[in-house]
Amino acid sequence: MNDQLTWIDRIIDVTGWHQEPEDGAGWEQAEAELGVALPTDFKELCRRFVPGAFYAYLDLFRPTDDHAEPLFRAWTYCPQWPSEPDSAGLWAPYEIFERDKGAGLIQWGSDQTEGEYYWLADRSVEPDRWPVVARWDGIEPWHQLDMSTAEFVYRVIADPEFKPFTVADPPRRPFYLPHWAPLPMNADDWDALTDPNRKS
């Protein structure tokens, strides 16, 4: 977990986001419904950052519907898709996580360009060691990455070499936009938010 906390500290450092951590209420019920504990660093990210989006782009699913897609509702909705025409194999070669089966996907985030971010959840593996499974578009191939959620988020917003997921090419100052803040509407707004000399 120490390495994962380091990635969270890096995210805080590059975005300049600082706030008093929230109490993290709600995870117990979500985990009980899922039948499995969730990665510690993901819950800590949600505790450190109010509902919002990294780079006004990548959104984390949370235990409630307070300005974000609830993680548990997203999970319960996923199995309905294969019953739709042409949707069989939507997550192939993976399957959605089920309480009474082996490894499967639990979605933890999404982005503004239809990117999808999951864990390959497995009860036989410590949640903090679950790999990230992601694709930047629903018709693109999956990428399975042996890294924590926090490292993945950091690389998306700050690592220009993290293809195809990075939004840091060309490199600019990452930021975090709470849901209550206005979206950047023009080039001047984006320049101000991504200015390398921005203080916070």
C-alpha positions as a LaTeX table, in Angstrom:
\begin{tabular}{lrrr}
\hline
Residue & $x$ (\AA) & $y$ (\AA) & $z$ (\AA) \\
\hline
Met1 & 0.00 & 0.00 & 0.00 \\
Asn2 & 2.94 & 2.38 & 0.60 \\
Asp3 & 3.74 & 2.42 & $-3.12$ \\
Gln4 & 0.08 & 3.07 & $-3.93$ \\
Leu5 & 0.00 & 5.99 & $-1.47$ \\
Thr6 & 3.08 & 7.38 & $-3.20$ \\
Trp7 & 1.15 & 7.41 & $-6.49$ \\
Ile8 & $-1.71$ & 9.24 & $-4.77$ \\
Asp9 & 0.77 & 11.80 & $-3.44$ \\
Arg10 & 2.11 & 12.23 & $-6.98$ \\
Ile11 & $-1.41$ & 12.86 & $-8.28$ \\
Ile12 & $-1.96$ & 15.48 & $-5.57$ \\
Asp13 & 1.40 & 17.07 & $-6.38$ \\
Val14 & 0.90 & 17.33 & $-10.15$ \\
Thr15 & $-2.71$ & 18.55 & $-9.93$ \\
Gly16 & $-2.16$ & 20.95 & $-7.04$ \\
Trp17 & $-5.39$ & 19.67 & $-5.48$ \\
His18 & $-5.57$ & 19.91 & $-1.68$ \\
Gln19 & $-8.56$ & 19.37 & 0.56 \\
Glu20 & $-9.44$ & 17.76 & 3.84 \\
Pro21 & $-10.08$ & 14.05 & 3.15 \\
Glu22 & $-13.72$ & 12.99 & 3.29 \\
Asp23 & $-14.88$ & 10.26 & 5.65 \\
Gly24 & $-15.22$ & 7.65 & 2.91 \\
Ala25 & $-18.70$ & 6.56 & 4.03 \\
Gly26 & $-20.58$ & 4.17 & 1.80 \\
Trp27 & $-17.92$ & 1.66 & 0.82 \\
Glu28 & $-19.04$ & $-0.95$ & 3.35 \\
Gln29 & $-22.46$ & $-1.26$ & 1.73 \\
Ala30 & $-21.07$ & $-1.29$ & $-1.81$ \\
Glu31 & $-18.52$ & $-3.98$ & $-0.92$ \\
Ala32 & $-21.20$ & $-6.05$ & 0.82 \\
Glu33 & $-23.37$ & $-5.90$ & $-2.29$ \\
Leu34 & $-20.43$ & $-6.82$ & $-4.54$ \\
Gly35 & $-19.35$ & $-9.57$ & $-2.19$ \\
Val36 & $-15.71$ & $-8.50$ & $-2.31$ \\
Ala37 & $-13.49$ & $-5.76$ & $-0.86$ \\
Leu38 & $-12.21$ & $-3.07$ & $-3.24$ \\
Pro39 & $-8.63$ & $-1.80$ & $-3.71$ \\
Thr40 & $-7.47$ & 0.44 & $-0.87$ \\
Asp41 & $-5.85$ & 3.07 & $-3.08$ \\
Phe42 & $-9.04$ & 3.56 & $-5.07$ \\
Lys43 & $-11.04$ & 4.22 & $-1.90$ \\
Glu44 & $-8.30$ & 6.57 & $-0.72$ \\
Leu45 & $-8.39$ & 8.48 & $-4.03$ \\
Cys46 & $-12.13$ & 8.96 & $-3.59$ \\
Arg47 & $-11.52$ & 10.12 & $-0.02$ \\
Arg48 & $-8.88$ & 12.65 & $-1.07$ \\
Phe49 & $-10.74$ & 14.05 & $-4.10$ \\
Val50 & $-14.33$ & 15.29 & $-3.99$ \\
Pro51 & $-16.57$ & 14.06 & $-6.84$ \\
Gly52 & $-15.16$ & 15.45 & $-10.06$ \\
Ala53 & $-12.85$ & 14.50 & $-12.89$ \\
Phe54 & $-9.10$ & 14.39 & $-13.44$ \\
Tyr55 & $-8.25$ & 16.78 & $-16.27$ \\
Ala56 & $-12.05$ & 17.28 & $-16.65$ \\
Tyr57 & $-11.76$ & 13.88 & $-18.35$ \\
Leu58 & $-11.42$ & 10.81 & $-16.11$ \\
Asp59 & $-14.15$ & 10.20 & $-13.55$ \\
Leu60 & $-14.08$ & 7.70 & $-10.67$ \\
Phe61 & $-17.16$ & 5.66 & $-9.81$ \\
Arg62 & $-18.16$ & 6.13 & $-6.18$ \\
Pro63 & $-20.37$ & 4.29 & $-3.70$ \\
Thr64 & $-23.25$ & 6.77 & $-4.05$ \\
Asp65 & $-24.77$ & 8.81 & $-6.86$ \\
Asp66 & $-23.46$ & 12.13 & $-5.56$ \\
His67 & $-22.51$ & 13.71 & $-8.91$ \\
Ala68 & $-21.04$ & 10.47 & $-10.25$ \\
Glu69 & $-22.00$ & 7.04 & $-11.53$ \\
Pro70 & $-22.39$ & 4.77 & $-8.50$ \\
Leu71 & $-19.93$ & 1.89 & $-8.75$ \\
Phe72 & $-22.44$ & $-0.72$ & $-7.59$ \\
Arg73 & $-25.13$ & 0.46 & $-10.05$ \\
Ala74 & $-22.65$ & 0.31 & $-12.93$ \\
Trp75 & $-21.76$ & $-3.25$ & $-11.92$ \\
Thr76 & $-25.39$ & $-4.39$ & $-11.73$ \\
Tyr77 & $-26.16$ & $-2.74$ & $-15.09$ \\
Cys78 & $-23.33$ & $-4.44$ & $-17.00$ \\
Pro79 & $-24.81$ & $-7.98$ & $-17.09$ \\
Gln80 & $-27.93$ & $-6.62$ & $-18.82$ \\
Trp81 & $-25.97$ & $-5.73$ & $-21.95$ \\
Pro82 & $-25.22$ & $-9.27$ & $-23.22$ \\
Ser83 & $-28.97$ & $-9.87$ & $-23.54$ \\
Glu84 & $-29.14$ & $-7.06$ & $-26.09$ \\
Pro85 & $-28.74$ & $-7.90$ & $-29.81$ \\
Asp86 & $-25.13$ & $-7.96$ & $-30.99$ \\
Ser87 & $-23.84$ & $-7.56$ & $-27.43$ \\
Ala88 & $-22.66$ & $-11.10$ & $-26.69$ \\
Gly89 & $-18.95$ & $-11.03$ & $-26.06$ \\
Leu90 & $-19.00$ & $-7.31$ & $-25.27$ \\
Trp91 & $-16.21$ & $-7.81$ & $-22.72$ \\
Ala92 & $-14.52$ & $-10.81$ & $-24.37$ \\
Pro93 & $-12.17$ & $-12.37$ & $-23.48$ \\
Tyr94 & $-13.23$ & $-11.21$ & $-20.01$ \\
Glu95 & $-16.52$ & $-11.55$ & $-18.16$ \\
Ile96 & $-18.23$ & $-9.30$ & $-15.65$ \\
Phe97 & $-17.45$ & $-10.20$ & $-12.03$ \\
Glu98 & $-20.06$ & $-12.35$ & $-10.32$ \\
Arg99 & $-20.18$ & $-13.15$ & $-6.62$ \\
Asp100 & $-20.31$ & $-16.92$ & $-7.12$ \\
Lys101 & $-17.77$ & $-17.24$ & $-9.94$ \\
Gly102 & $-14.06$ & $-16.65$ & $-10.49$ \\
Ala103 & $-12.28$ & $-13.59$ & $-11.84$ \\
Gly104 & $-14.25$ & $-10.90$ & $-13.63$ \\
Leu105 & $-14.43$ & $-7.21$ & $-14.39$ \\
Ile106 & $-15.66$ & $-4.48$ & $-12.04$ \\
Gln107 & $-15.75$ & $-1.02$ & $-13.62$ \\
Trp108 & $-14.22$ & 1.77 & $-11.52$ \\
Gly109 & $-14.12$ & 4.67 & $-13.94$ \\
Ser110 & $-14.80$ & 6.13 & $-17.36$ \\
Asp111 & $-13.74$ & 9.12 & $-19.42$ \\
Gln112 & $-15.17$ & 11.71 & $-21.79$ \\
Thr113 & $-14.24$ & 9.76 & $-24.94$ \\
Glu114 & $-15.92$ & 6.45 & $-24.05$ \\
Gly115 & $-12.86$ & 4.98 & $-22.38$ \\
Glu116 & $-13.60$ & 2.20 & $-19.89$ \\
Tyr117 & $-11.59$ & 1.32 & $-16.78$ \\
Tyr118 & $-12.01$ & $-1.90$ & $-14.80$ \\
Trp119 & $-10.29$ & $-4.15$ & $-12.30$ \\
Leu120 & $-9.88$ & $-7.82$ & $-13.01$ \\
Ala121 & $-11.38$ & $-8.73$ & $-9.65$ \\
Asp122 & $-10.57$ & $-12.11$ & $-8.16$ \\
Arg123 & $-11.44$ & $-13.26$ & $-4.64$ \\
Ser124 & $-8.29$ & $-15.39$ & $-4.53$ \\
Val125 & $-6.09$ & $-12.31$ & $-5.06$ \\
Glu126 & $-5.60$ & $-9.39$ & $-2.65$ \\
Pro127 & $-7.66$ & $-6.47$ & $-4.07$ \\
Asp128 & $-4.62$ & $-4.17$ & $-4.00$ \\
Arg129 & $-2.96$ & $-6.55$ & $-6.49$ \\
Trp130 & $-5.81$ & $-6.66$ & $-9.00$ \\
Pro131 & $-4.65$ & $-5.55$ & $-12.46$ \\
Val132 & $-6.32$ & $-2.71$ & $-14.32$ \\
Val133 & $-8.11$ & $-3.72$ & $-17.52$ \\
Ala134 & $-8.88$ & $-0.81$ & $-19.84$ \\
Arg135 & $-9.69$ & 0.23 & $-23.36$ \\
Trp136 & $-9.85$ & 3.78 & $-24.67$ \\
Asp137 & $-12.91$ & 3.04 & $-26.80$ \\
Gly138 & $-15.51$ & 0.27 & $-26.76$ \\
Ile139 & $-14.39$ & $-1.10$ & $-30.14$ \\
Glu140 & $-10.66$ & $-1.01$ & $-29.34$ \\
Pro141 & $-8.67$ & $-3.93$ & $-27.87$ \\
Trp142 & $-8.29$ & $-4.40$ & $-24.12$ \\
His143 & $-5.08$ & $-3.62$ & $-22.25$ \\
Gln144 & $-4.36$ & $-5.53$ & $-19.04$ \\
Leu145 & $-1.91$ & $-3.58$ & $-16.88$ \\
Asp146 & $-0.17$ & $-4.86$ & $-13.79$ \\
Met147 & $-0.42$ & $-1.60$ & $-11.85$ \\
Ser148 & $-2.53$ & 0.00 & $-9.14$ \\
Thr149 & $-5.50$ & 2.24 & $-9.85$ \\
Ala150 & $-3.59$ & 5.26 & $-8.54$ \\
Glu151 & $-0.61$ & 4.60 & $-10.80$ \\
Phe152 & $-2.93$ & 4.23 & $-13.79$ \\
Val153 & $-4.68$ & 7.54 & $-13.04$ \\
Tyr154 & $-1.33$ & 9.30 & $-12.61$ \\
Arg155 & $-0.02$ & 7.99 & $-15.91$ \\
Val156 & $-3.19$ & 8.97 & $-17.77$ \\
Ile157 & $-2.93$ & 12.59 & $-16.65$ \\
Ala158 & 0.85 & 13.06 & $-16.39$ \\
Asp159 & 2.80 & 10.54 & $-18.49$ \\
Pro160 & 3.02 & 11.47 & $-22.20$ \\
Glu161 & 4.43 & 7.99 & $-22.99$ \\
Phe162 & 1.40 & 6.15 & $-21.56$ \\
Lys163 & $-0.20$ & 5.30 & $-24.90$ \\
Pro164 & $-3.04$ & 4.98 & $-25.80$ \\
Phe165 & $-4.51$ & 6.36 & $-22.57$ \\
Thr166 & $-2.53$ & 9.51 & $-21.86$ \\
Val167 & $-4.01$ & 13.00 & $-22.09$ \\
Ala168 & $-0.58$ & 14.48 & $-21.31$ \\
Asp169 & 0.69 & 14.65 & $-24.88$ \\
Pro170 & 1.72 & 17.41 & $-25.32$ \\
Pro171 & 2.65 & 17.74 & $-21.65$ \\
Arg172 & 0.74 & 20.37 & $-19.67$ \\
Arg173 & $-0.06$ & 20.84 & $-15.98$ \\
Pro174 & $-2.74$ & 18.29 & $-14.94$ \\
Phe175 & $-5.66$ & 19.54 & $-12.89$ \\
Tyr176 & $-8.67$ & 18.21 & $-11.01$ \\
Leu177 & $-12.08$ & 19.70 & $-11.68$ \\
Pro178 & $-14.78$ & 19.21 & $-9.02$ \\
His179 & $-18.27$ & 18.63 & $-10.37$ \\
Trp180 & $-19.42$ & 21.94 & $-8.90$ \\
Ala181 & $-16.78$ & 23.90 & $-10.86$ \\
Pro182 & $-17.55$ & 25.30 & $-14.34$ \\
Leu183 & $-16.18$ & 23.37 & $-17.28$ \\
Pro184 & $-13.43$ & 25.09 & $-19.29$ \\
Met185 & $-15.29$ & 26.53 & $-22.27$ \\
Asn186 & $-12.52$ & 27.96 & $-24.43$ \\
Ala187 & $-8.78$ & 27.87 & $-25.09$ \\
Asp188 & $-8.06$ & 30.56 & $-22.50$ \\
Asp189 & $-9.79$ & 28.53 & $-19.78$ \\
Trp190 & $-7.77$ & 25.43 & $-20.70$ \\
Asp191 & $-4.54$ & 27.41 & $-20.82$ \\
Ala192 & $-5.20$ & 28.78 & $-17.32$ \\
Leu193 & $-5.98$ & 25.35 & $-15.86$ \\
Thr194 & $-3.00$ & 23.65 & $-17.52$ \\
Asp195 & $-0.50$ & 26.46 & $-16.99$ \\
Pro196 & 2.72 & 24.92 & $-15.58$ \\
Asn197 & 3.01 & 27.94 & $-13.26$ \\
Arg198 & $-0.51$ & 27.54 & $-11.83$ \\
Lys199 & $-0.33$ & 27.57 & $-8.03$ \\
Ser200 & $-3.37$ & 25.41 & $-7.19$ \\
\hline
\end{tabular}
